[in-house]
């Protein structure tokens, strides 16, 4: 139920009141989730990001015996909607309001989901909700860096590292996680940790993802220069002084 998938462009699915159409076709509890998603698509078509965000939050919270892919997809959409909403209301809201208010609200919801995952006591990792923690953590990182609240990343990083179950997360999730861990470490002056994390992200990022590799290098090169000197870094990355 990703709002960026091809189905989202179908005008037949943009329904303001989809409950009657969905009822009897989709079994509970998925009927309410699908209804909220269809209304979310309708709100997006109308550029009503606040309503879209509210619908997607409803869709996410209603499914309590969740399937992790649905939760992670919803988290991505929630962050996207909140960012669009904060951007669209910048300069048009009350003087006391600040940029990032909607993103903070979404971050609180995603954090609750993260905590539920962390509290799962099932011993079989394959069936545990803990496997959703890194994906949710990455969405929280993106929000916290955008609203300049890096201090909130520390507890998340510690929770992930204490589990010692990297092999159960996808490589894409681990690359993103290490990218943000490296950035956070760089800002904290922990350059060895930053170097390790950013190097992991750079070396395992797909060679076709040139934009992502460039984003990593923006932070990795300065860190490497601080640790080994700029001449070695220029040689390492095949760069030349003009």
Residue, then its C-alpha position, 0 to 999 in steps of 0.5 A: x500500500x505504497x502511495x508512490x506505487x503505480x496503483x496510486x495513479x488510478x482515478x478509480x481508486x481515489x474515493x472520498x468515502x470508500x467504506x461501502x465499496x470495500x465492505x464485503x470485498x475485503x475481510x476485516x481487519x484489512x477492510x478498514x486499512x484499505x478504506x483508509x488507504x483509498x481515502x488517502x489517495x483521494x486526499x493526495x489527488x486534492x493536495x490535502x496533505x493533512x488529510x492524507x497523513x491522517x488517513x495513513x496514520x489510521x491505516x497504520x495504527x488499525x493493524x495491530x498484528x501487523x505485517x512488517x512490510x505494510x508498517x514500513x511502507x506506511x512509515x515512509x509515506x507518513x514521513x513524505x506526507x508530513x514533509x510535504x505538509x510542513x513545506x506547504x504551510x511554511x510561512x502560512x501558519x501562525x507566528x508561534x508555529x515552527x517548521x517541522x511540527x507535522x514531522x515531529x508528530x509523525x516521528x512520535x508515531x513511528x517511535x511508538x512503533x519502534x518501541x513496540x518492535x523492540x519490546x517483542x519478546x519472541x525468541x524466534x528472530x524470523x517471527x519477531x517484530x524486531x526485524x522491523x526496527x532498522x527500517x523504522x529507525x531509518x525513517x526516524x533518522x531522516x526526520x530528526x536530521x531534517x528538523x535538526x534534532x540529532x540528539x534523539x538519534x542516540x537511543x535509537x542507535x544504541x537499541x539497534x546495536x545492542x540487539x546484535x542482529x545485523x544479518x537479519x536486516x536487509x543490506x539496503x537498510x544497513x547501508x542507510x543506517x550506517x550512513x546516518x550513524x556516520x553523519x551523527x558520529x561526525x557531528x559528535x567528533x567521533x571520527x573513527x566511528x564515522x569513518x567505519x560507518x560511512x565506509x560501510x555505506x559507501x562500499x556496499x551502496x550499489x555502483x549504479x546509485x551514483x547520487x547515494x554514493x555522492x551523498x556518502x562521500x560528502x561526509x566520508x572524504x572530510x572524515x578521511x582527510x582528518x584521519x589520514x591527510x588529504x594527499x592519501x585521500x586524493x589518491x584513494x578516491x582518484x582525485x587530483x589537485x588542480 
